Amino acid sequence: MSPDRERDQSGRPRNARPRDELGRPLPRGEIGVAGVPDDLALLPADGLAEAQRLLDEGRPFQAHEVLEASWKSAPDAERELWQGLAQLAVGLTHALRGNDVGAARVLRRGADRISGYADEPPYGIDVTGLLGWARSLAGQLDDPSHKVRTPSVPRLCGA
């Protein structure tokens, strides 16, 4: 391993290159968007609100990082839910990057993970709405005659 490789304080490899709103690395020296701290810890309602804010700003990659932080700290009974929500944000990221095949695959995987919470969704999460959004977008991405230019932004929680 190269001694010049970027590492965090614990010695783990980290890429410190700036990133754009879709998480793509930018050349060194360019200004990227603010990332999500590795040690982020939010209460579920705060995590959902922050993830929604990022989605609304066109930053699904960073929303995925917020949801991933919630997934890693969630109780066992909720881990599938948070992992699925993070996958929905990743699917949207891939769709916006033009990776239709990967986006559809991850959107379906995320929908499958959250589907078990549809009857009793915690924290006001609109599981039914998210399932419809994810499956509809995945179907559109699968259709070669219908190019999705700007996918809609999902609403994580009901109004």
Secondary structure, DSSP 8 states (H G I E B T S, - for coil): --TTS-B-TTS-B-----B-TTS-B--TTS-------TT----HHHHHHHHHHHHHTT-HHHHHHHHHHHHHHS-GGGHHHHHHHHHHHHHHHHHHHT-HHHHHHHHHHHHHHHGGGSSS-GGGB-HHHHHHHHHHHHHHHH-TTS--SS-----SB--
